[in-house]
Amino acid sequence: MRNVLAIIERELRSYFSSPIAYVVLTMFALLSGVFFTLILGQVLQFALTSSLRAQQFGPQPIDMPGLVSRSFLQTLSIILLFMVPMITMGLFSEEKRRGTIELLLTAPITDFQVVMGRFLAAVSFFAILLLSTWIPMASLYLYGAPASGPILTAYLGLLLYGVSLLAIGVFISTLTENQIIAGVITFGTTMFLWISDALVSRMESAAKDVLAYLSVLSHLDDFIKGVLSTSHIIFYLSLMLVALFLTYRSVDSLRWRG
């Protein structure tokens, strides 16, 4: 455990000693703030229109904080598709490019510790991104009374969603020496998993059910609605474990080739 914590600390220090962390944090905070403002404006406009209709047809209750939070958190799932490759693309590929991967693999640590240390460092940085979204979300609590249960459930879904995508990105980072290529392949893979649910509507083969199940977006929808389902939790954890196992095997093959 001590070795894993040491790797996490080293990787987090590496993140914040380079411009990558600050660029990702700035862009994510900027985009989340802009979209939150746009969504809030749309909901306010909808509420104004509904109040005018209520004068004619009677009152119609609107859960404005719920509408804003659901729309905002759904939008975050799209933004995170672009952020995840930036977090994971250099975890192993940069070491391979510099030729320092041999030093890491010959250190007195196991492949499992290497993989978990770097993966958990990426998860820690991802958690910082999610925490930053509470800055705009705090306005809902300042000026309204949103239901915290559905919001926390949605954040749990986003965390599981992000962790599974991070695991995929870490695996892909072990396959190439070019971090740009790793980032592009990670984005393409996660985008495919994101839209696979839409692709199945045009299919009639046996692969239809498989692609529908692999859709990371369809499993996230219930979380965003405030519905906690163990089947969706199992899906994200299974996807994460499979990707981490592949990462472990890839790192192990690097050791044998080295």
C-alpha positions as CSV (number, residue, x, y, z in Angstrom):
1,M,0.0,0.0,0.0
2,R,2.9,2.3,0.7
3,N,4.2,1.9,-2.8
4,V,0.8,2.6,-4.3
5,L,0.5,5.8,-2.2
6,A,4.0,6.9,-3.3
7,I,3.1,6.4,-7.0
8,I,-0.2,8.4,-6.5
9,E,1.7,11.2,-4.9
10,R,4.3,11.2,-7.6
11,E,1.8,11.2,-10.4
12,L,-0.3,14.0,-8.9
13,R,2.8,16.0,-8.4
14,S,3.6,15.3,-12.1
15,Y,0.2,16.5,-13.1
16,F,0.5,19.8,-11.3
17,S,4.1,20.4,-12.2
18,S,3.1,20.6,-15.9
19,P,0.5,22.8,-17.7
20,I,-1.8,19.8,-18.3
21,A,-3.5,19.9,-15.0
22,Y,-4.1,23.6,-15.1
23,V,-5.3,23.6,-18.7
24,V,-7.7,20.7,-18.0
25,L,-9.0,22.3,-14.8
26,T,-9.4,25.7,-16.4
27,M,-11.1,24.4,-19.6
28,F,-13.4,22.1,-17.5
29,A,-14.4,24.9,-15.1
30,L,-15.0,27.3,-17.9
31,L,-17.1,24.9,-20.0
32,S,-19.1,23.7,-17.0
33,G,-19.7,27.3,-15.9
34,V,-20.8,28.4,-19.4
35,F,-23.2,25.4,-19.8
36,F,-24.6,25.9,-16.3
37,T,-25.4,29.5,-17.1
38,L,-27.0,28.6,-20.5
39,I,-29.1,25.8,-18.9
40,L,-30.2,28.1,-16.1
41,G,-31.2,30.7,-18.6
42,Q,-33.2,28.2,-20.6
43,V,-35.0,26.8,-17.5
44,L,-35.8,30.3,-16.3
45,Q,-37.3,31.1,-19.8
46,F,-39.3,27.9,-19.6
47,A,-40.5,28.8,-16.1
48,L,-41.6,32.3,-17.3
49,T,-43.5,30.8,-20.2
50,S,-45.1,28.3,-17.9
51,S,-46.2,31.0,-15.5
52,L,-47.9,32.9,-18.4
53,R,-49.7,29.7,-19.3
54,A,-50.7,29.1,-15.7
55,Q,-52.6,32.4,-15.7
56,Q,-54.8,31.0,-18.4
57,F,-54.9,27.2,-17.6
58,G,-54.1,27.1,-13.9
59,P,-50.9,26.5,-12.0
60,Q,-48.4,23.9,-13.1
61,P,-45.6,23.1,-10.5
62,I,-42.1,23.1,-11.9
63,D,-39.0,21.6,-10.2
64,M,-36.6,24.3,-11.4
65,P,-33.6,23.1,-9.4
66,G,-34.2,19.5,-10.5
67,L,-34.4,20.5,-14.2
68,V,-31.2,22.6,-13.9
69,S,-29.2,19.9,-12.1
70,R,-30.3,17.1,-14.4
71,S,-29.6,19.0,-17.6
72,F,-26.3,20.3,-16.2
73,L,-25.0,16.9,-15.0
74,Q,-26.1,15.3,-18.3
75,T,-24.0,17.9,-20.1
76,L,-21.1,17.1,-17.9
77,S,-21.0,13.5,-19.2
78,I,-20.3,15.0,-22.7
79,I,-17.6,17.4,-21.5
80,L,-15.9,14.6,-19.6
81,L,-15.5,12.6,-22.9
82,F,-13.0,15.3,-23.9
83,M,-11.3,15.6,-20.5
84,V,-10.6,11.9,-19.8
85,P,-8.1,11.4,-22.7
86,M,-6.2,14.5,-21.5
87,I,-5.9,12.9,-18.0
88,T,-4.7,9.5,-19.1
89,M,-2.9,9.9,-22.4
90,G,0.6,10.4,-20.8
91,L,0.4,8.0,-17.9
92,F,2.5,5.3,-19.6
93,S,3.1,6.5,-23.2
94,E,5.3,9.4,-22.1
95,E,7.4,7.0,-20.0
96,K,7.8,4.8,-23.0
97,R,8.8,7.7,-25.2
98,R,11.4,8.9,-22.8
99,G,12.7,5.4,-22.2
100,T,12.2,5.7,-18.5
101,I,9.6,2.9,-18.4
102,E,12.5,0.4,-17.9
103,L,13.5,2.1,-14.7
104,L,9.9,1.9,-13.4
105,L,9.6,-1.7,-14.3
106,T,12.9,-2.7,-12.7
107,A,12.0,-0.8,-9.4
108,P,11.2,-3.0,-6.4
109,I,7.4,-2.6,-7.0
110,T,4.9,-5.0,-8.6
111,D,3.1,-4.4,-11.9
112,F,-0.2,-4.3,-9.9
113,Q,1.2,-1.5,-7.7
114,V,2.3,0.4,-10.8
115,V,-1.1,0.1,-12.5
116,M,-3.2,0.9,-9.4
117,G,-1.0,3.8,-8.4
118,R,-1.3,5.5,-11.7
119,F,-5.0,4.7,-12.1
120,L,-5.8,6.0,-8.7
121,A,-3.8,9.2,-9.4
122,A,-6.0,9.7,-12.5
123,V,-9.1,9.0,-10.4
124,S,-8.0,11.5,-7.8
125,F,-7.6,14.2,-10.4
126,F,-10.9,13.3,-11.9
127,A,-12.5,13.7,-8.5
128,I,-11.0,17.2,-8.3
129,L,-12.8,18.0,-11.6
130,L,-16.1,16.8,-10.2
131,L,-15.7,18.7,-7.0
132,S,-15.1,21.9,-9.0
133,T,-18.6,21.6,-10.5
134,W,-20.1,22.2,-7.0
135,I,-19.2,25.9,-7.5
136,P,-22.0,26.6,-9.9
137,M,-24.2,23.9,-8.3
138,A,-24.0,25.8,-5.0
139,S,-26.2,28.5,-6.4
140,L,-29.1,26.1,-6.5
141,Y,-28.8,25.7,-2.7
142,L,-28.3,29.4,-2.2
143,Y,-31.4,30.4,-4.1
144,G,-33.5,27.2,-4.0
145,A,-34.1,24.0,-2.2
146,P,-33.1,21.1,-4.5
147,A,-33.5,17.5,-3.5
148,S,-30.0,16.3,-2.5
149,G,-30.7,12.6,-3.0
150,P,-31.1,12.6,-6.8
151,I,-28.1,15.0,-7.2
152,L,-25.8,12.8,-5.1
153,T,-27.0,9.8,-7.0
154,A,-26.2,11.6,-10.3
155,Y,-22.7,12.4,-9.0
156,L,-22.2,8.8,-8.1
157,G,-23.1,7.8,-11.6
158,L,-20.7,10.4,-13.1
159,L,-18.0,9.1,-10.8
160,L,-18.5,5.5,-11.9
161,Y,-18.9,6.6,-15.5
162,G,-15.6,8.6,-15.4
163,V,-13.7,5.9,-13.5
164,S,-14.6,3.3,-16.1
165,L,-13.5,5.6,-18.9
166,L,-10.3,6.4,-17.1
167,A,-9.4,2.7,-16.8
168,I,-9.9,2.4,-20.6
169,G,-7.6,5.4,-21.1
170,V,-4.9,4.0,-18.8
171,F,-4.9,0.7,-20.8
172,I,-4.6,2.5,-24.2
173,S,-1.8,4.6,-22.8
174,T,0.3,1.4,-22.4
175,L,-0.1,0.5,-26.1
176,T,1.8,3.5,-27.7
177,E,4.7,5.8,-27.1
178,N,2.9,8.8,-28.5
179,Q,0.6,10.4,-25.9
180,I,-1.3,12.3,-28.7
181,I,-2.1,9.0,-30.4
182,A,-3.1,7.5,-27.0
183,G,-5.4,10.5,-26.4
184,V,-7.1,10.2,-29.8
185,I,-7.6,6.5,-29.5
186,T,-9.0,6.9,-26.0
187,F,-11.4,9.6,-27.2
188,G,-12.5,7.4,-30.2
189,T,-13.1,4.4,-28.0
190,T,-15.0,6.2,-25.3
191,M,-17.1,8.1,-28.0
192,F,-18.0,4.7,-29.6
193,L,-19.1,3.4,-26.2
194,W,-21.1,6.6,-25.7
195,I,-23.0,6.4,-29.0
196,S,-23.3,2.6,-29.2
197,D,-26.8,2.8,-27.9
198,A,-27.8,5.0,-30.9
199,L,-26.1,2.7,-33.4
200,V,-28.2,-0.3,-32.4
201,S,-31.4,1.3,-33.7
202,R,-30.1,0.5,-37.2
203,M,-29.0,-3.0,-36.5
204,E,-30.9,-6.3,-36.5
205,S,-28.0,-8.7,-35.8
206,A,-27.2,-10.5,-32.6
207,A,-24.6,-7.8,-31.8
208,K,-27.5,-5.4,-31.2
209,D,-28.0,-6.5,-27.6
210,V,-24.3,-6.4,-26.9
211,L,-23.8,-2.9,-28.2
212,A,-26.9,-1.7,-26.3
213,Y,-25.5,-3.1,-23.1
214,L,-22.0,-1.6,-23.7
215,S,-23.5,1.9,-24.0
216,V,-22.0,3.9,-21.1
217,L,-24.6,6.6,-21.6
218,S,-27.7,4.3,-21.2
219,H,-26.3,3.1,-17.9
220,L,-25.8,6.7,-16.8
221,D,-29.3,7.9,-17.6
222,D,-30.9,6.3,-14.5
223,F,-28.3,7.9,-12.2
224,I,-29.0,11.3,-13.7
225,K,-32.7,10.8,-13.0
226,G,-31.9,9.9,-9.4
227,V,-32.4,6.2,-9.7
228,L,-29.8,4.0,-8.0
229,S,-29.6,0.6,-9.7
230,T,-27.1,-2.1,-8.8
231,S,-27.0,-3.4,-12.4
232,H,-25.6,-0.1,-13.6
233,I,-23.0,-0.1,-10.8
234,I,-22.0,-3.6,-11.7
235,F,-21.6,-2.6,-15.3
236,Y,-19.3,0.3,-14.6
237,L,-17.2,-1.7,-12.1
238,S,-17.0,-4.6,-14.5
239,L,-15.8,-2.4,-17.3
240,M,-13.2,-0.8,-15.0
241,L,-11.9,-4.2,-13.8
242,V,-11.6,-5.6,-17.4
243,A,-9.7,-2.5,-18.5
244,L,-7.4,-2.6,-15.5
245,F,-6.8,-6.3,-16.1
246,L,-5.8,-5.6,-19.7
247,T,-3.6,-2.8,-18.4
248,Y,-1.9,-5.2,-16.0
249,R,-1.3,-7.7,-18.7
250,S,0.1,-5.0,-21.0
251,V,2.5,-3.7,-18.4
252,D,3.5,-7.3,-17.6
253,S,4.3,-7.8,-21.3
254,L,6.4,-4.7,-21.3
255,R,8.5,-6.1,-18.4
256,W,9.1,-9.4,-20.3
257,R,9.9,-7.6,-23.5
258,G,12.3,-5.3,-21.6
